[in-house]
Every structure is written in structure tokens, then in C-alpha cells.
Amino acid sequence: MDYFKRLLELLKTERLADLASYQALTASASAAERRTNGLTWYPIAIRGTEMSKGDYISVEIERTTNQDLNHQFRFGVSAVLFSNHDAANNRIEGTVTFQSGNRLKITLRADELPEWSSDGKLGLDLLFDDNSYDEMQTALRSAETLIEDKEAGRLIQILTGVKAPTFHTETKLNPIDRLNTQQQLAVHKIVAANELAIVHGPPGTGKTTTLVQAIKALIQQDHQQILVVAPSNTAVDLLSEKLSDEGLNVVRVGNPARVSERLMSLTLDSKTAEHSQMKSIKALKKQANEFRNMAHKYKRNFGKAEREQRKALFDEAHKIMKDAGKTEQYIIDDVLNKAQVITATLVGAQHYTVRNRSYHTLVIDEAGQALEPACWIPILKAQKVILAGDHCQLPPTIKSHEAGKNGLNTTLLEKLVALHPDAVVLLEEQYRMHTSIMGYSSQVFYNNRLKAHDSVKNRLLFIDDAPLAFIDTAGCGFDEVAEGTSTTNPEEAAFLLKHLSLVATELQVHYSGQDFPTIAVISPYKQQIQVLKEQLLHQPVLQPYLDKITVNTIDSFQGQERDIVYICMTRSNSEANIGFLSDIRRMNVAMTRARKKLVIVGDSATLSRLPFYADFISYAQELNAYKSAWEFADA
């Protein structure tokens, strides 16, 4: 079918762009440079080894320096252990099976550590993520084949627009006290759906709460296991915890992003470790390790008899590990069979422990941020699909401009909302923002259908405070500066922090200590974030409140909220060039993080080139929320 051929072509383009980007970062980079780019841990220390599945060796590794640097190592990625004495030859590949803080476990494709591993100068390099692309490609090819199948093909035909979804009308549901009318309607739609239902959840509308109640209702009705997935580990963690809080038996496949005792107890690893049969596996593994250690005493360069003895000991260790593997698989299956909900990332749904499982219902959360080819991995395991998310917020991250432009940045959620409006329920009541903060977003993205709940609609920081302000820097001479591939505007940053200092001074009258409001300072540009962070340290008024202030990019704030949000627009030039500020979905995220006060600082002359910003400025003027930066010149 052309549908999947096109997706396969787009995925191929994206894969090549991603690979080129990886190669550009690693081609001739030193270990220190790769470390700065988050692709290397160096130096590292080996803290322990044990035999693992398939005769491989599992190694526990600790990052011993530069522990504050961000990195991209996570559960399931491929990596290579290397020695900096001879990095070209001394290297061995493996898969990360656990990562937490500055420790991780990697299963190496070898039955013992190489001799060079004891010579020091060890490091770990992240390899290009071929596995995810292979899984997406395989899923698309399978979907292309299965679409003609009478049974398996029906769902695929609905998801590609060939057929329409159906619903059973006689579904009866008891009202759920904690849900509003639209949320109840969404749960009803999900339970009544035979193949597809969609929850469109704008910011602050309680999408996660609705989804959790819907999953609970499905389990009560069908008594069938449900697979719940999301594109990010953070989203999977949130749902895993919320579902467990409702008393459901949840098994989290993979390694949580946030390592809390609560979350770790839900993981497949943790649940298998507590299994009654686990003692026998531990005994077998201990025995295998003893044989392996005995084998190591016979060095490879000894005589024929020693080599044979070494081989015999290794063979015995492998035989024992095979028995342990069979018992382990029985335990894994037993734990998974008892689960009501299995949670994983999109690609994690294909992990070897759950690869061959199928489900009646699949739930994809944060579907507005999910790359469509990745969605097909879990879709092929289900008969019914529930998508939840908001295609009016941040799209997935795509490396290839060409693939994005040709359709890869259009998510499956966005396609299905347009194809099957009858399957969609829009959550209309939001519990986050003052009406004035919500209004423009509702008008542009949600057909004016958003309503603010009574508890938040008139909520202010204090009586007579203004919940919304656009502060216009036009004519102030705050010109942007090109910084490599990014942009900064130091004078606009200084003005914003000066204004925030004025607001903080006023707030001191109304708040003290821990009650002080939370504040986000957001910019679309990474370099501007650095400028803001540096300047923040030189604002005396704000020093007591640094623990209440978060400065970061828009993308890092998706799903979060703060009492006060400042947005530093950064762009100011005579050509009215606004670059990627033209991605208005990104601005929708930024503008809807605020509970009680939203302040946007920007140059109207540059921004107004795009109708979205010109109309926002008009909206601010109508609410008497437009200010000129000149008004604060003497403050």
C-alpha cells in the first residue's frame, strides 16, 4: 500500500539525517568532546560482572568523573566499551540494560571481559540507535503486508482511513465522581469503541486523570490485559504510578527515567526479583559464576590440557546458565501473565521479554509527540487503539528537515483527528490557567471551546494583579545577536529580569518563604537560556528565590506548569525574521504553562510579521495587557 511505502521512504530519509548528525558529533571528536555532547562516559570503573542471558556477560559500570554532565545513555541503547590505550582495536559492543544516576549495567556480546579491560583508561561510547529504526521499519513492512488480512487488517484499514471505526451503542457506565462531563464522555467513548477512540487533551484539561479512569473501566469491563505506551520514559513513568495508585497490577517494562523506590517496585526486573522461584536462579547463577572464575585461572596461552580444562569449565557454566535462562523466562511469563497493565515506551513494547505478546487494547499517551512509524510497533500487537494527546502542542523531534516537510512531522494522532472526528472527544474544561491566560490559545487552537474551571478562572497572585502582559521592546534597540546556530538578545534578557525583580519586590508584601510563587523563565533559544541563567545570578532581589525560579527552553516545559511564566522572545531584527518562532505549536506550549500570571517580552515590529503574533498583541491590547518597555525605563 502506498501509505506505508511513503512512510518507509520518510523513515529512511530521517534515519540517514540522524546518522549524519551522529557521525558529525563523533567523527573526529576526542573522548572529552564526545563526553560534552552526552555520547560518552569517560573515565569509568567496572564495579562488578555476572553471567547474563545467552552466555553473555553483564557488567556494572560507574562514571567516576564529570558526573554532572547530561548524557543520552538509557535502557535499551547500544553502546561500546573501549580502552583509550587503543580505542580503535580495544572495543566491545553491548546493550544497556539498566541506567540510574552515574551507574549503568551493560550486557556485552562476549562471555568474558577482554584482558585489556584491566589496564585502565576505560570508557563507554553510545552507538547510533539502529535498533529503534530497525523495529520501526519492520513494523511498517508488517502493517503493509497485514492490511489485506481479513481480521488483522481491519484495524490497519481504519487507522489509514480506508474504513470507519465502529462503536457499540448499548454501553452503560456508572458515573465517575471525580470526572467532569467531557471527561466522562471520553471514558464512555473509549469503552464503547470497537477499534479506535481519541482523547484530545489541551493543556490543563486532566487528560492523564481521564485516561487512568478509562483504563480502569476497560479492565473492569473486559478483564483483559492492556498495553499502555508513550514516546518518553517520563510519560510512561507518570502513567505507571497513577495506574498503580488506582490499585491496578502494573508491570513497567524497561528502566524508569526517574528512579524512585515506588517506580522501581513496578518494574519487571523488580517483580521478577521478588518471585518465589528466584532463589533457584540465584543459586544456578552463583554456580555458573564459580565455574567461570575457575576457567579464568587457565590463561589462553597455556598448553593444550589447560585450554581443554578452561573450555570444559566454560561449557559447564554455559549449560547451567541455559537452565537458569529457562527458569527466568518462566518467572518473566508468570509475572507478565498476572499483570492487568503492561507499560513501556513505543519501542520498549518490542523488548525481548514482551516481544511475542498480544493485547486486546493498546493505549498510546502523548500521541502528539509520537513519531508515526514508532506507533506502528505496538499497534500491530492490538485489536483496539486509544490515542491521547494534543496535536496542537509540541510535535515529535525530527532530524531531517526534508522528511519533516514531506509529512513525517504529521503525527498519527493529527491524521486520525481529521479522518475520524466521530472517534474524538475534546476535553474542554481546564484546571490550570486564569481565563485571560487561556483565552488566546483557546481562540487559535481549540475553536474557543476551552473553559476555565471556577477554581482557576479568576485566580490571581493577589487582588488587582494583572494576569497577562505583553511588554513591547520595539524601538528600544534590543537587537538580537547570532550565536552559532542559535540566537541571543542580552539586553532583552536584562530587561526581563529587571521586570521580574520589580514583580518579586511586589510579591514580598503578599508572600513569604515557601509560599512564594513558582516562576518559569522560558525562551525558545538555547543560547538565550544560558544568557538568562548567567544574568539571573547578578539580580540581588531574586537571589532569595532562586529555588523557585526555573530557566529553560520551551521543549523542556511541556507537561509542566508554574504560577508565573515569563517568555523571552529573543528575536529582534530589521528584516522581521523570526526563524523557528513561526512554529506556533511551540508557542502554544509556552503560553499555557502559567497558572496566575503570563508575561511575554518581545519586539512587536519583528513578531507582527506573523499573523499569530500580531493577533496576540491585539488580544493583549483588548485586555489592557499591552505595555511598552519604555514605561519601565526609570523603574
N, C-alpha and C positions, 0 to 999 in steps of 0.2 A: 504493500500500500504506500502511496506517495507520502502520506502523513509521516510514516516512520523513516522512510528514505531521507526525507528532508531533515528530520531531527538528527539522524545519524550523520548527515553531512555537517550540520551545525556543530554537533558534538566533536567531530573530527577537527574542525577549524578551531574550536575552543581548546581542545587538547594540545594542538600544536602551539597555540599562543601561550598557554600555561607552561608548556615545556620550554619554550623560548625564554620566558620570563625567569624560570628556574635556572636555566643554563646561564643566563646573563648574570644572575646573582652568584653562581658557583664556579663559572668557567675558570677564571684565573685567581679567584679570591683565596686569601690565606685563611687559616683556621680562625684567626681573630676576626676577620671581616665577615666570614660566614656566621660566626657566633653573634655578631652585631645584628645580622639580618634574621636571626632566630632560627637558623638552619643547622646549627652545630652546638653540641655541648663539648667544651674542651677547657681545661683538662677534666677527666673523670676518674673515678676509682671503682673497681669491682668489689662489691660488698658481699657477694655470695653467688653460688651456682647450684643448680639442681637439674636432674634429667626431666625432660618435658615430653609432650605428645610427639609421636612419630620419631622417636630416637634422637630428637633434637635436644640441645642444652638451653636452659633458661638462665639468664644472667641478670642479677640485680646490680644496677649502676647508680652511682651518686655523682651529681655535678658538684665539684669541690670549690670552684671559684665563680665569679660573675653570676652569682645566684639571683640577682635582681633583674637580669636581662629577660625580656619577653622571648618566648620561643614557640615553635609550631609543632613540637612533639606531642602526640596524643595517642590514645588507644587505637590500634589497628594500622598505624602508618608503617611504611617500610623504612628501615634505617640501616646504616653500615657502621660496624665497629672498626676503627682504624688505629694504627700506630703512627705517630708523627715522625718516627725514626725513618720509616719508609712507607709513606702513605699510599704510594702507587701499587705496591705489592702486598703490604700487610693490611688486608681489609677482609671483612667477612659480613655478609648480609643477614638480616633478620627482620622480625616483626615485633613492634612494641605491643606488649600485652597488658601493661599497666603503667600509668603515669600519675604521680602525685607530688606536688612541690618540686623538690630537687632530686627526687628518686624516680627511677622507672625500671621496669623489667622488660627484657627483650629476649625473644626466643630466636637463637641463632641457627642458621641452616648448617649445623655441624654437630657431631656427637661429643666433641670436647673442645675446650678452649685452645686456640693455637698457642704455640710456645712463645711467640712474640708478645703475647698478652701480659707476660710477667716482667717485660722490660720497661714499663712506664710510658709516659707521653701518649696515653690513650685518649681517644675522643670518639664522639658519635655524630655521624652526619645524617641528616634527613635526606631520604631519596625522593625522587619525583613520584607523585602518587598515581602510579599506573593502575593500581588495584581498583580505585573508585571508577576510573574511566572504563576499565575492562568490564566491571559489573554493570555500568550504565549501558554500554554498548550491547552486552549480552541480553539485557532486559529489553532493549528496543528491538533487537532482532527476534527475540521470542515473541514479543507482542505482535510484530509484523506477521509472524507465522500463525499465531493463535487466533488472529482476528477472524479467520474463516471457520474456526471450530464452533460448532453449534452452541455448546454450553459455555466454554471458557471465553468464547469470542463476544458474547453478549455485552459484558461489562466494557470491553475494549471498544466496541462499536458505539456505546453510549458516551464514553469518555472522548471519542474522536468525532462525535457529532453525527454519526450515521443513524443512530436510533435515539429515541427519547426515554428518559428514566420513568419508572412507574412507582406508584405508592399504593399501599393498602389502606383503604379509607376507614375501615372499622376499628382502627387502633384506638384503644382507650387508655388514658394515662391519669393517674392521680395527680392533682396539682402539687407542685413542689414549692413549699413556703418561701424559700429564700430567693426565688426567681421572679423577675418581672414578666409582663405579658409577652414581650417579644422573645425573651429567653425561654419561656415555657413553649412558645410556638416553635422555636428552634429545636428543642428536645423532642417535641411531638413529630416534627418533620424528619428528624434523624431516625426515630423509632419506626415511623411509617414507611420510610424509604426501602424499596426493594434492592436498588443498586447504587443510588447516589443522593447525598444531601450536602448542602454547603452552608456553613455559618460565616457570614460576613461580619467581622467584629471590628468596627472602628475603635480608635483609642479610648480606653477607659470604660468600655461597654460591658466588661465582665465576660469576655469570650472564654477564658480558662474555666471560670466557675460553671458556665453553661455546658462546656464540653465535658467536664468531670461528671456533672449530673446526668448528662446524656449517656455517657459510657456506663454509669451505674444502672440506668434504666434499661439499657440494651442487655446487660448481663442478667438483670432480674427477669427480663422477658425471654431471652433466647438461651440462657445458661451456656453460652458458647464463648470460647476464648477470643479475646480481642487483641489485635496488634496496634499499638499506638506509636507513631513515629513523628519526628520533626527534623528539620535540617541541621539544627545545632544541638550540641550536648546540653547547653544551658536550658533550652526549651524542653528537652526530654527530661532533665532533672526536675524541673518545676512540676510537670505533669505527673511524674513518678511519685513525688512526695504528696501531691494533692490527692491522687487516687488512693494512695496508701492510707492517708488521713481519713478517707471515707470507709475504711475497713476492707478494702479490696486486696486480694493477694496479688501483688505486683512483683514481677521479676524484671530488673533492669539489665539488659544485655549491653556489655561494654563498660567503660570506665567513666564515672561522672566527672564533669568539669569542676564542680565544687565538691571537695571531698569532706563531707560531714559524716559523722557516725550514723546518723539517720539514713542518709542516702546509701552509704556503703552497705548497710544491712539489707538493702533491697536488691543488691547486685547478684547476678548469677553466681559469681565467684564466692560471695559471702554465704549464699544459701546452700551451695554445694559443700562448702567447708563445714557447715553445721549438720550435714546429713549423717544419719546413723551409720552408714556404710563407709564413711570417710576414714575411719581408723584403719581399716584393712588396706586402703590405698596408701596411707602414710607409711604403714609397715612395709608394703611392697616397694615403695619409692626409696625408703631408707636402705632396704636390702640391695636394690639396684645401684644406689649410690656407693654402697660399700664395695660391690664388685667393680664398679668403675674406678674407685680410688685405688683398689688393689692393682687394676690394669695399668694405671698411670705410673706405678712403680717400675714397670718394664718399659724402658725408653725404646723408641722406634729403632735406634741404631745398634741395639744389642744383637745377639746371634739369633739363629733360626728358632731354637727352642723357646727363647724368651718371647719372640714375636708370636709364636703359636699360642703360648700361655696368655699373652696380652689379648690376642684375638678371642680366645675361648672365654676369658673373663668379660670382655665386652659383649660377646654373643649372649652370655648368661644374663647380663644387665639388660640387654635389649629385650630378651624373652620375658623377663619379669615386668619391664615397662609396658609390654604389649598386654599382659594380663591386667596391669593397673589401668591401662587405657580403656579396656573393655568395661571394667567396673566403673570407671569415671564416666563413661558415656551413659551407662545405666543410671547413675546418680543424676547426671545432667537432664536426661529424659524424664526421670521421675519428678525432679523439681519443676521442669517446664510444663509437664502434663497437669500438675496441680495448680498452676498459675491461672488466675482469671484474666490478667492483663500482662502482656509482654511489651516492654518499651525499649526503643532503640533509635538510633539515628537512621536516616533513609538507607545509607549504605550498610550500616550496622545490622539491618534486618536480614542481611545475607551472610552474617558471621557463621563460621562453620558449625557452631553449637545450635543454630536455628535455621540453617540454610534450607533444609528439606521440609520445614513446617508450612502448613497452610492454615488459613483462618477464614471464618465466616465474614468478619467485619474488620476493616482497616480504618484507622483514624490518622489523618495527616494534619498536624498542627503547624502553625506558622507557614502555611502553604504559599503565602505571598512572597516568601523568601526562598522557596524551594526551586531548584533547577528542575525543569520538567523531566529530563532523562533520568534523574535520580529518583523521581516519584514512581517511575515505572518498575523499579526494583521491588518495592513492597506491594504495588498494585497487583502484580501477577500472582501474589500469594492469597488473594482475597476474592470474595464474591460481591462484596458491597464496600463502597468507599465513602468516607465522610471527610470533607475538606473544611478546615477552619483557618481563617486568616484575614488579611486585608491587603488587597492588591493596590490600594491607594497609598500604602506606606512603602518602605524600602524594598526594592526588588532584589533578586539574588545578585551576588558579586560575580561579574563575568570579566574574564581577562581579555577576550577578543572583541574589539570594537565592531569588527565585521560580523561576527556571529551574533552579537547583541542586536545590532541594527537589522539583521536579517530574520530575527524572530526568537532568538534564544532567551532574550530578556522578557518575553511574554510568558508568564507562568501558566501552568495548567489551571490554576485557580481562576486567573483572569479570563482564560478561554472559556471555561465552563460556566462562569457567571454570565457571560454573553450568550453562550449556546443554550443553556437550560435555566432561564430565570425562575421557572417554577420550582426548581430544586433549592433556591436560595432564600435564606431568612437573614435580613439585615437587623442587627441589634441596634436599637435606636436610642436607648437611654444610657447616657454616660455618667459616671460617678467620680470624675476627676476634676473637671475644669469649671471655672466661672463661665457664665453664658457668653460674656464678651470675648473670652479667650477661644471658646469653642466655635463661635459664630461664623468666622470666615472659612474655616476648614469645612464646616457643615455645608456651607453655601457652595463651595467649589467642588468638593469631593463626594458629598453624600446627599445631593439634591435637597438640601435644607431639612433633612429628615432627623438629624440628631437633636435630642432634647437633653437638657441638663437636669439631673435629679434634684429634687427640692433641697437635699442636704448640701449641694455644692453650687447651685446656680447663682446665688448671690454672696458666696463666701469670699471674704476679703482678709487681708493681713491685719487690718484694723479699720475702724469706721472711717469712711470718706477716702480711703486709699483708692488709687486708680488701678484697676486690674490689668489694663492694657496700655502700652505706649509704643509708638514708633518714633524714634528720635532721628531726625534727618540731619546728616552731616554734609549735605550738598553746600558747596561754597566755602567749606572750612579748610580746604587744602589738604585733607587727609588722604593722600594718594597711596594707592597700593604699590607694593614692591614685588617684583618677580623673584622667587627663591627656588631655583632649580625647576622642578615640575610643580611646585606649589606656589602659593601667593601669601604675602603678609601685608599688614597695614598697622604698623606700630602706633601711629597717632590715634587711630580709631580704637585700638586696644586700650591705650592710656585713657582716652575719654570714657570708654565703657566702665573701666574700673573706678574712675573718679565718680561717675554717676552711681555705681554700686556702693561706693563709700558713703555717698550722701544718703542713699536709701538705708544702709546699715545703721548710720547715725540716728536716723528717724526711728528705726526699729528698736533701738536700745531703750527707748521710752516705754515700749509695749512688751518687750520680751527680755528674758534673762537666761543665761546659762544654757541648759539642754533644751529649753523651749524655743530657742532661736530657730527661725525658719531654715529649711534646707534650700540650697541655691545651686543651680547649674549654670555654668558659662559655656556656651556652645559655639563652635564655629565650623563651617564646612571644610576648612583648610587645616591640614595637619601642622604646617609651619606656624600658622597663626595661633594654634593651641600652645605651641612652645613659647611664643612671644607673650601670650596671656599668662602662662604659668610663671614665667620669669618676672613679669611686671607685678603680678599679684603679691610676690614676696616683698615688694617695696611700697605697699599700701598700708600705712600704720593702722588705720581704722579697721581694716579687715583681718589683721593678724589673729585676734582672739577667736575668729570664726572660721579659720582655715579647715577645721574638721567638718564644717557644714557646707563647704564650697567644693564642688567637683567641676573641673575644667576638662572638656574632652570633645571629640568630634561628634557629629550628629549620629553617625552609624553606631557608635558605642552606647548611645542613649535609647535605642529602640527598646520598647517594653518597660522603660523606667519612667519615673515622674519625680518632680521636685516642687516645693512651694513656690519658688521664684525661678524663672528661667530668663537668662539674657542670651540673645543671639547676636553674635558679631558677624555681620555680613561680609566684611573684608574688601569686597570689590569696589573700586572707585577709580575710574579712568575716563578720559575724554572720548574714547571710542564706544562707550557704553557696552563693553564686552563683559559678560557675566559668567562665561565658562560653564562649569557644571552646576552653578546655581539655577540653571534652566531646568534641572531635574526637580520638578515641583513636588514629586512624591517625597523626596528627601526633606524638603521644607515642611511638608505636612507633618512628618515625624517631629521635626524640631519644634514647631509651633504648638504641638499638642502634648508636650511634656509638662507644662506648667499647671499647677493647681489654682494658685491665687493671684499670680502676677506674671505677665509676659512683657518683656522689654526687648524690642528689636532695634538695633543700632545699624544704620546703613545710609548710603548715598542715594537719594531718590533719583538724581539725574542719571546715574548708571543703572539702577534697578528698574526704573519705569519703562525701559525699553521692552521688557516682557510684560504683557497684559496682567499676568498673575500678580506681579508686584505693584503695578500701577493701580490695580483694583483693590489690593490690600491697603495701600496708602489712602485711597478714597474711603474704604471701610473704617480705617482709623480716624479719618477726619470727621466722618459722620458721628462717631462715638466720642468726639472731642479728645481723642487719644493721640493726635499728631502734635509733635513738638519739634522745634528746631534746636540743633545743638547750640546755636548762638544764645539761646535762653539760659544756658548753663555756663556761659563764658566766664562770668565773675564768681561763680559758686565755689 
